[in-house]
Amino acid sequence: MSERVLWLRLCVTGPTPECGEIVGLRIVDRQARRMVFDAFFHPVREDGWKSVPAGGVNVDLSSRLPLSIYVDGIERILSGATLLRGEHVERDIRFLRAAGVRIEDQVVARSVMVKRHKRLASGIAVPTRTGNRACRPIPVG
């Protein structure tokens, strides 16, 4: 079976699903190099409005639909994945599940940030966003 990697990026209003909610979601198919889902949502909680990105000067925030309308479509997209990646993918999966999105347990989630921190701790050079400058290993010990 071939591997299908999807990249998740969520915009949320708080650090945990208990005190925040999803107001934006982007899903990118890394192998096909295409975006398969990209939307901002109407926040359900009153305090969520201050965290919603405007997305443009003439965008009416009240015209956005709630995430609950998109749940079935998001589940269909994620059901074809064998690997979910992202900067905070474990947190993002917790938010999606709290919003009612079913994600199969056999889907593997790998956080880019966790992998980066492990590489830093082991002394392996981690590419930085400094253009073409070479990375040097970080001395350990």
C-alpha positions in Angstrom: 0.0 0.0 0.0 1.4 3.4 -0.9 1.8 6.1 1.7 -0.3 9.2 1.5 1.0 12.1 3.5 -1.2 15.0 4.4 0.0 18.2 6.0 -2.3 19.8 8.6 -2.3 23.4 9.6 -5.0 24.7 12.0 -5.8 28.2 13.3 -7.2 27.9 16.8 -8.3 30.4 19.4 -6.7 28.7 22.4 -4.0 26.2 23.5 -6.4 23.3 24.1 -9.8 22.2 22.8 -11.3 22.8 26.2 -10.5 26.6 26.0 -10.2 27.1 22.3 -11.8 26.2 19.0 -10.8 25.7 15.4 -11.3 28.8 13.2 -9.2 27.8 10.2 -7.9 24.6 8.6 -5.6 23.9 5.7 -4.9 20.3 4.4 -2.1 19.9 1.8 -1.3 16.6 0.0 2.5 16.8 0.0 3.0 14.1 -2.7 0.6 15.7 -5.2 1.8 19.1 -4.1 -1.7 20.5 -3.9 -4.0 22.0 -1.3 -7.0 19.7 -0.8 -8.8 21.9 1.8 -8.5 25.5 2.9 -11.1 27.4 4.9 -11.8 29.7 7.8 -14.8 29.0 10.0 -17.3 30.9 12.0 -16.3 30.7 15.7 -19.0 29.2 17.9 -17.8 30.7 21.2 -18.3 34.5 21.7 -14.6 35.0 22.8 -13.4 33.3 19.6 -14.1 36.3 17.4 -11.1 38.3 18.5 -8.7 35.5 17.3 -10.2 35.1 13.8 -7.9 36.3 11.0 -9.7 38.8 8.8 -8.3 37.2 5.5 -8.8 40.5 3.6 -10.1 44.0 3.9 -13.6 43.3 2.5 -14.3 40.0 4.1 -17.4 39.7 6.2 -16.6 37.5 9.2 -20.2 36.8 9.9 -20.6 35.1 6.5 -18.3 32.2 7.4 -19.9 28.9 8.0 -19.2 26.8 11.2 -16.8 23.9 11.1 -19.6 21.4 11.8 -20.8 21.8 8.2 -17.5 20.6 6.8 -16.9 17.6 9.2 -18.0 15.0 6.6 -15.8 16.4 3.9 -12.8 16.7 6.2 -13.3 13.0 7.4 -13.3 11.9 3.7 -10.1 13.7 3.0 -8.4 12.4 6.2 -9.6 8.8 5.7 -7.2 8.4 2.7 -4.2 9.4 4.7 -1.6 7.0 6.1 0.5 9.8 7.7 -0.5 13.2 9.1 2.3 15.8 9.5 2.4 19.3 10.7 4.1 21.6 13.1 1.7 20.8 15.9 -0.1 17.7 14.5 -0.8 16.0 17.8 -2.5 19.2 19.1 -4.3 19.6 15.8 -5.7 16.0 15.9 -7.0 16.7 19.5 -8.8 19.8 18.2 -10.3 18.0 15.2 -11.5 15.1 17.4 -13.1 17.5 19.9 -14.9 19.2 16.9 -16.4 15.8 16.0 -14.0 14.8 13.2 -13.4 11.0 13.3 -9.7 10.2 12.6 -8.7 6.5 12.4 -6.4 5.3 15.1 -4.0 3.6 12.6 -3.1 6.9 11.0 0.4 7.9 12.1 1.0 11.5 13.2 4.4 13.0 13.1 5.1 16.5 14.4 7.8 18.4 12.6 8.6 20.4 15.7 9.1 17.3 17.9 11.4 15.8 15.2 13.3 19.1 15.0 13.8 19.2 18.8 15.0 15.6 18.9 17.6 16.4 16.2 18.7 19.5 18.1 19.1 17.5 21.3 21.2 14.8 19.6 23.5 17.4 18.0 22.4 16.8 14.4 22.3 20.0 12.3 18.8 21.3 11.7 18.2 23.4 8.6 17.3 26.9 9.4 15.5 29.6 7.4 18.6 31.6 6.7 18.8 31.2 2.9 21.7 29.3 1.5 24.0 29.3 4.5 25.3 25.9 5.5 24.1 24.4 8.7 26.7 23.4 11.2 26.3 20.6 13.7 25.5 21.7 17.2 28.2 20.6 19.7 26.9 18.1 22.3 28.4 17.8 25.7 
